[in-house]
Amino acid sequence: MAKAKEEAADKNFLSDFDKMINEQFTEVKDMSKEETAVKSFIDTGNYALNYACSKKLRGGSPVGRITSFWGRSGTGKSLLMAGLCKDQQIDRVFVLSGEGGGITEELFDFIGAPKEKVRYIPVSTTGNYRINKENGKIEEVADKDMPDKLDTPTYIYKRGAILMMKIILNQLEYSGNKTKVLILLDSISILKSVRAFSGTQDMGATQKGFNDLFSAIDNAIEKTNAIFVFSNKVYSNFGDEYNPFKQAGGESVIYNPSLSIKLTALSDSDDISD
């Protein structure tokens, strides 16, 4: 009898405790009532790849998640990324690309992807910077200090990839609109820190920029059901015969994607024949 009273008292306390916590933290969620599983996928246009990714013939890149395509030049990273635009679920595509990016108008024409829903935004750095019109000096600029007008009498301001992603995802989240947005970054390896871009020593700033990028967008991608896909180049990993190539950008680039797809040329595998 005493044990039953103790259990009842515990349940009453837990109920009151939950009520207090819910009042203090309006964003608190009951995990048992939340659906966190991926509900849909974007078609890559390749049945075999789709099935390897999702066990579905028409489901490749997961919605609300981050996907990476990585490998040597010429293995089809940009082609697969552009092919995602053909999925009819996608309403708008933003291509963030810099000099040397592989996603071009010709590529969309080649695969028959609709260009009218694609918006292209050039980007070179992870962070923002400004260029002094008088002497050409480049200075890093915090998000809060970026003006609405990017061309001023003294400076030309340039947004970095982090702020671009924040603007796109914030507009999507706070509008409450259900528009399905695909963001393609081709390639993440072309992004530099403002330090490196200005010609000074990087001192690890580029990898920190990648860490900041993923920490800024990870939850927003899931909340908005956007799809973020980036490509990445590799460099020679000398001394490791099992993994002769390694991704550029450090650990955050490797471990943040929910789906990481390595692409190889036939000559990189044992399947090649005469």
N, C-alpha and C positions, 0 to 999 in steps of 0.2 A: 504493500500500500504506500509506504514511504517512497519507494522507488518510482511509483507511478506519479506521485505528487512532484518529485524532483524533475521527472521528464516533462511534465506539464509546465512547470515553472521555467524550464529551459526553453521550451517552445514559445512561451509568452515573451520571454526576454528576447529571443531571436526575432520574433515578429516586430517587437518594439525597436530593436536594434536596426532591422532592415528599413523600417519606416524613417528612422532618424537619418540613416545613411542616404536614403533616396531623396530626402529633403535637402541634405547638404551637397550631394553630388547628383545634379540633374542628369548628367551624362552616363551614370552607372547603368549597366545592362546585365540582365540575367542570361548567362551564356546558354543555358538549356533552352531558351526561347529565341536565340539568335541563329540565323542560317548563315554559316560561314563558308559552306561548300561552294565551289564554282558552279554556276547555274548554266552557263553557255560558253561556247568557244567560237573563234573566228576561223573560217576555212582557209587553209594555206594554198588550196588548189591542188594538193598532192595527197591522194588517198592513203598511201603508205605512211607518209609523214604524219598526217592527221591521226591515224590509228596509233602510231607510236607515241603521240603526245597525249591523246585523250581516250583511246580505245573506242573512238567514233570515227566513221569514215569522213565526216564533214566537220570535225571539230579539231582545230589545231591550237591556236593561241588562246589561252583562257581570258575571259572577260573579267575586268576588275583586278588584274594581276600584271606582272612585269615579265616579259619574255625577251630572251637574248638569242641572237644568231651569231655564232662566232666561228672563225676559221681563216684560212689563208685567202689571199686575193684570188678572185676568179672561181670561188666555190659556190656562188649563187646566193649570197646573203641578201644583197639589194633586190634581187629578182623575187625572192620569197617574200620579203617585206612589202614590196609593191603589190604582189599578188593578193595580200590580205585586203587591199582596198576594194577588191572585186566582190567581197562578201556583202550581200544586200542588207545585212544588219547595220552596217556602218553608215552613219549619216554625214560625218565630217572627218576629214583626215588632215592632220597637221604634220608636215615634214620639216623637221629641224635638221638642217644640213649645212655643212661648211664646204670650203674648197676641198675637192677630192672626194666628196660624197658620191655614192653610186646611184642614188635614186634621181632620175632625170625625166624630163618630159618624153624623151625618146623611149625610155624604158616602159612608161605607162602606155605609150602607143604600141609598143612591141607586144605587150601581154593583153592589150585590150581592156585596161582598167579605166574607169570613168574619171576623167581629170576635173570635171566640174565641181566635185566635192573635195578637192585637194587644195590646201593652202600651204604655200612654201614660206618658211621663215629662216633666213640665214643666221647662223650662230657660230662663234669661234671659241668662246670661253665659258667656263662654269659660272663665274661671277660677273658682275657689271663693271664697266669702266667708262672713263671719259677721255677724250682727246683734246688737248689744248690747241686751239686753232693757231695760236701765235708761234708756239715752239714744237708742236707735235708730241708733247709729253703725254704718256698714258698713265692714268691714275685709277686705282680701284675705287668703286663707289658702292656703299651699302644700299640695300633695297630701299630703306626709308629715305635716302637722300636722292633717289632718282626722280627727276622732274617729269611732269606730264609732257612737256615739250622737249623732245630729245635734241633738237638743234637750237642752241642758244647763241648769243653773240660771242661768247667766250669759248664754249665747249660743244663738242658733239658727243652725246651720250649713247652708249651701246648696252643693251640688256644682255645678261648672261643666260645660260640654259636654265639655271635654277629659277630665276625670276619669271622667265617665259612659261615654264611649266606651272608655277604657282598661279600666274594670271589665268591661264587656260582652265586649270582645275577649279580655282575659286569661282570663276564665272559659272562653270558647270554646276558646282555644288550648291551655291547660294541662290541660283536661279530656280532650283527645284525642277529643272527640265530633265526629261528622260532621254535626251539626245545621246546617241551612241557615238563616242568620239575615239578615234584611233590616233595615237601620237607615235610617229616614227622618228627615231634619232639615228642618222646614218652619217658617220659612225661615231660612237662615243670616244673612240681613240683619237679623233681629231680635236676634241675639246682640250683646252689648256687652261691653266690658271692664268689670272691676269699678270702675275709675276713673269711666268714663262712667255706669255704673249708679248710682253713689253721688252723682252730680251734680258731680264735679270735672272738670277738663280732661282730655280723653282722651290727648293728647300721643302719638298713634300707637299706643296700647296695644291698640286693637281689632284693627288689622291685624297686630300682633305676635301677638295671641292666635290669629288665624286661621293664621298661619305655624306656631305651636306645635301647633295642632290637627292639621294635616295631617302634620307631621313625626312626631307621636306615633302616628298610626294607619295611615299609608300601608302599611308593611310588614306590620302585623298584619292588615289587611284581606285582603291577598294570601295570607298564611299560613293564615288560617282559612276562606278561601273565603266570607267574608261579602260582603254587598253594601251599600255605603253610597251613598245617594242624597239629595241636598239640592236645595232650590229656592232661587232668589235673585231678588230684585227688582232693578229698574233705576232709574236716575235720568237726567235729561236731560243730554245731552252737547253743550252749546252750542258752535257753531262748526264742527261736523263734520257736514256734510250726508249723508255716506255711513253714518255710525254715530251716529244722533241719540240713542241710548240706551246707557248704559254700566252694567256690573254693579257692585253695591255690594261693598265688602270688600277691594279691592286685587288685586294680581297673583296671590297664592296661591290665591284663590278661582277665578280664571280659568284658571290653568295646571295645577293639581293634578288635576282630574278627567281620567280616561282618555277619557270621553265627555261632551261638553258640547252640550246641545241647546237651541237658541234657539227660543222660541215667540213668534209674532207674531199680532196680530189681522189680519183680512182688510184692514182699512183701512190697515195698515202696508205692504201689498204692492201690486204692480201688477195682481194677479189679480182684484181686486174688480170687480164689474159691477153694472149696474142690476138 
